[in-house]
Amino acid sequence: MNARMLALFISLIAMVTISGCKSGGQNGQESLPADLVNNPNSANGTSGKGSLPVILFDETEHDFGRIIEGETVSYAFNFTNTGKSDLIIAEVSTSCGCTVPSYPKTPIRPGGKGTVKVAFNSNGKRGFQSKNVIVASNTQPNTSVIRIKAQVVNPGTEK
């Protein structure tokens, strides 16, 4: 009886496997049309980077120097779209809740300029602070990192 059950089970598995493997892809199509996939880094080694937007920051790091604990300081990172299509910033995230960014929500035309403003609240922070700000956009690569840093000192020790 066990041999019969095992043979039946193997037969069922084979039937399911064979019937699930159709040649020709899903819905009877042989393959996806090549124009459906638009990847700037194509398999043939050429790249569409020439037509993509490019975000170029005037500077990628700002040092506030010595600040007193509890102060909120901010800095504007200016950038230019040096690419050939509209730059869209999808999101700007930070490495700490004490750092709050603001950025343009509308596309930046080629040659256009914009600003990512970063505010740092030093409340509860002491010593050397370095915070990363990640700018996600439609560039290649799709993220850029800008950084702020400061030396936060106790209010009683600052002269």
C-alpha positions in Angstrom: 0.0 0.0 0.0 2.8 2.4 0.8 4.5 1.8 -2.5 1.2 2.6 -4.3 0.7 5.9 -2.4 4.3 6.9 -3.1 3.9 6.2 -6.8 0.7 8.2 -6.9 2.2 11.1 -5.0 5.2 11.2 -7.4 2.9 11.0 -10.4 0.8 14.0 -9.1 3.9 16.1 -8.5 5.2 15.3 -12.0 1.9 16.3 -13.6 1.7 19.6 -11.7 5.3 20.4 -12.6 4.9 19.6 -16.2 1.5 21.4 -16.6 2.9 24.5 -14.8 5.9 24.8 -17.2 4.5 26.3 -20.4 7.0 27.5 -23.0 6.3 31.0 -24.3 6.0 32.9 -21.0 2.9 34.2 -19.4 -0.3 34.6 -21.3 1.2 32.8 -24.3 3.7 35.5 -25.1 7.1 34.5 -26.3 8.9 37.3 -24.5 8.4 40.9 -23.4 8.8 43.6 -26.0 12.2 45.3 -25.5 10.6 48.8 -25.5 8.8 48.0 -22.2 12.0 48.0 -20.3 13.9 51.3 -20.0 17.1 50.7 -18.1 19.8 53.4 -18.3 22.4 50.7 -17.8 21.7 48.4 -20.7 23.1 44.9 -21.1 25.2 45.8 -24.2 27.4 48.1 -22.1 26.0 51.4 -23.3 24.4 53.7 -20.9 21.6 56.3 -21.1 23.4 58.5 -18.6 23.7 61.3 -21.2 20.0 62.0 -21.1 19.5 61.7 -17.3 19.4 64.5 -14.8 22.6 65.1 -12.8 22.5 66.7 -9.3 25.7 68.7 -8.6 26.0 70.2 -5.1 28.1 73.3 -4.6 29.4 71.5 -1.5 28.5 68.2 0.1 29.6 68.9 3.7 29.1 71.8 6.1 30.8 72.3 9.5 28.8 74.5 11.9 31.9 74.6 14.2 31.2 75.0 17.9 27.6 75.5 18.9 25.9 75.6 22.3 23.8 72.6 23.3 20.1 73.5 22.6 20.7 75.7 19.6 19.1 74.9 16.3 21.2 75.7 13.3 20.5 75.3 9.6 22.3 75.3 6.3 21.2 75.5 2.7 23.0 73.1 0.3 22.7 74.6 -3.2 22.7 72.4 -6.2 22.4 72.6 -10.0 20.8 70.1 -12.4 23.6 69.8 -14.9 21.9 66.9 -16.8 19.7 66.9 -19.8 16.3 66.1 -18.3 14.2 67.3 -15.4 15.5 66.5 -11.9 13.0 65.1 -9.5 13.9 64.7 -5.8 11.8 61.9 -4.5 12.8 62.0 -0.9 15.4 63.4 1.5 16.1 61.3 4.6 18.4 61.8 7.6 20.3 59.7 9.9 18.8 61.2 13.0 15.5 62.7 14.1 17.4 65.8 15.3 18.1 66.7 11.6 15.2 68.0 9.5 15.5 68.5 5.8 13.4 70.5 3.3 13.7 70.3 -0.5 12.0 71.3 -3.7 8.9 69.2 -4.5 8.7 70.3 -8.2 11.0 69.2 -11.0 14.2 71.2 -11.6 14.7 71.9 -15.3 18.2 71.2 -16.9 20.4 74.1 -15.9 18.1 75.0 -13.0 19.1 75.5 -9.4 17.6 74.3 -6.1 18.3 74.1 -2.4 18.2 71.3 0.2 17.9 73.0 3.6 19.0 71.1 6.7 18.1 72.1 10.2 20.0 70.5 13.2 18.6 70.7 16.7 21.4 70.1 19.2 19.1 69.7 22.2 20.4 66.7 24.2 23.5 66.3 22.0 27.0 66.8 23.2 30.4 66.5 21.6 31.2 65.9 18.0 28.1 65.4 15.8 28.1 64.2 12.2 24.8 63.7 10.4 24.2 62.2 6.9 21.4 63.5 4.7 20.5 61.2 1.8 18.9 62.8 -1.3 17.0 60.2 -3.4 16.3 61.4 -7.0 15.9 60.2 -10.6 19.7 60.5 -11.2 22.2 57.6 -11.7 23.2 56.7 -9.1 19.9 57.5 -7.5 21.2 58.7 -4.1 23.6 61.5 -3.1 24.9 62.1 0.4 25.4 65.5 2.0 26.7 65.9 5.5 26.6 68.3 8.4 28.8 68.3 11.5 29.2 70.4 14.6 31.0 70.4 18.0 28.2 70.7 20.6 29.4 72.2 23.9 27.7 72.6 27.2 26.2 76.1 27.7 28.2 76.5 31.0 31.6 75.9 29.3 31.3 78.2 26.3 33.0 81.6 26.6 
